[in-house]
Amino acid sequence: MKTKSIPAIIMLIGGATACILGLANQYGTSHFLKMLLVVLVVFYILGCIVKIILDKAFALSDEGNNDGKEQSEEVKENIESESDTQNDE
């Protein structure tokens, strides 16, 4: 799964929410910009953490899927080799 854009999406959602709340509460310009900067940085960091967690989870699930495929291939090879030895007898 492509997780490259997750931090940006989370940051933008947090920024949009902060903008709506700032406009609704009629914050002053300097206070609003400071708040928005802090919100964007915090949500970007949270997005990066979420991205790392998802990357690790997908890596683990991919390893599990590959192990199952490798085991099934080994079983098929064993069955084929057993049938070959039985045919030789």
VENURBEL-V279061 format. One line per field, one symbol per residue. phi: phi as a letter, one per 20 degrees, with the letter a starting at -180 (. if undefined). Layout:
phi: ???
This chain:
phi: .edfefgfffffffffffffffffelffffffffffffffffffffffffffffffffffffffffffffffffffffffffffffffe
